[in-house]
Amino acid sequence: MIIMRLVNLILSLLILNNSCTSQPEKVSDSPPSHQIWTELLRQYVTPDGLVKYSEMVSDKDRLNQYLKVLSANAPNPETWTKEEQLAYWINAYNAFTVKLILDNYPLESIKDLHPVNIPFVSSVWQKKFFEIGDKKMNLDYIEHSVLRKRFNEPRIHFAINCASLSCPELLNEAYLPEKIEEQLQKQTVKFINDVRRNKITVSKIRLSKIFSWFKKDFTKKKKLADFINQYSKIEVGRGVDIGYLDYSWDLNEGK
């Protein structure tokens, strides 16, 4: 009888443990404020999108305060608008990327943080170092499983920042639901016409490798040149010669 009770107790504990570890992420009925993130960005991001990490590292407490709010308030698809969810996930990606850099500062490149000898984790973007709700996450999850998969919005590639010089510039304000369309449009036009990241002429274009890595996101309904022409100040012709530029992973550090 005692042995049976012990067996039943062990089984009950195992069931309880499994139920606790498989809970879905907690969701919030309303989105959190992104004001702290805007204040940090305006203070530590230069006009050309570089980040003053050497100064910001002493202000990590404010960043962590904002990240705690994000972690405790996962988007609820039933009560949040598409714009509220999109702004949340873009801000989360950018803010947790900045945290990653600050927690390991100084460094020369985000690639310096690639994990070593961690099973099934081959890059820094696959490392689970934060939580949203009750779910451990990595940056890859936000980019590929949330932003790319759920929203069908190719302009997100010009909004999220990977802390590198060839990445799109980090916007010096938080993305907000009421102005996210304007913000995405602005960042896309700015990135495509930035001669440091893309070189465009009528007959030949040399593009950021972002357009190669995520080509299918830009060509679901049209050719890549057609997507470029939506935002480029120089209209490229049919049959344009397309190539790709080298990508710099040097830290996007400003002074």
Steps between C-alpha positions, in 0.01 A plus 500: 500500500779742592683419175184562295451837670858596422455399136179703475671800661789484254261472204302797627816710530607405147162596359505832689850576375407427140192720521707788639767479230254479213289803586443745213649846525302744711325761291386851582167658407666831414844597367764653728645847469816535290587841643814386684633344180442823309681699770801266485514506121484878482777528756740237369438462125671746264318664204657242266378204704816412694479406867705656778552171682788635710261753656189285502669220693472710817125536443418129480254521788256705296530260208442203729197676644352526150589139417325378815185673379532329161564162659193529720267611220492261206268612219148362504388449137136509613515847654802670340484652154743386231682833533534460878644151460738600222636798693545284810702228322723744310577690820563173684747381236693827502498549876612146582775531237626814671489319836709220350767748393500692828523182708815402308650844431762577380512284185572548131212306348178328605647191336758490779214371713434184300462219759760228531416137577129558557294220337266615221610864541733612222461878509442782744153547348402149611605549861201519738589781737164667575134420562175629358218401731609162633679395181876504458590656167781599270530769236455249219157411636385863489636558150402177326213347697324824588584797277558320170244226548205683654501843340591459131678837517836512317577848636572349842848422363575874505362548852682229697865565577772238551754737661721505189611768256333349195168451679226758453542794734347476845212748510546751782146450631283202586266360239144597593170355373358837399799589282654167404395526135679835473804364685533188284464707184764747616751231596451311174552808282801602706664158485450438128633845406797481739808480276695331781262205489371496140640633174228559244516612136256455214684199356682351799423463869719368778282429799536415866518126559176537693332489157677173424446330838129583507428524129175306522362760744546773236385300196175335606295710259761667278860496391774635724561797266130591529528506879807724478322738262222554756748682725807593296561855382657350188271277295677188379425355160374158397763230495720703734828338604464406869787423735567518871745694715724372778337514841678658796434338837707761684319644801275797417665712765473877508697754696 
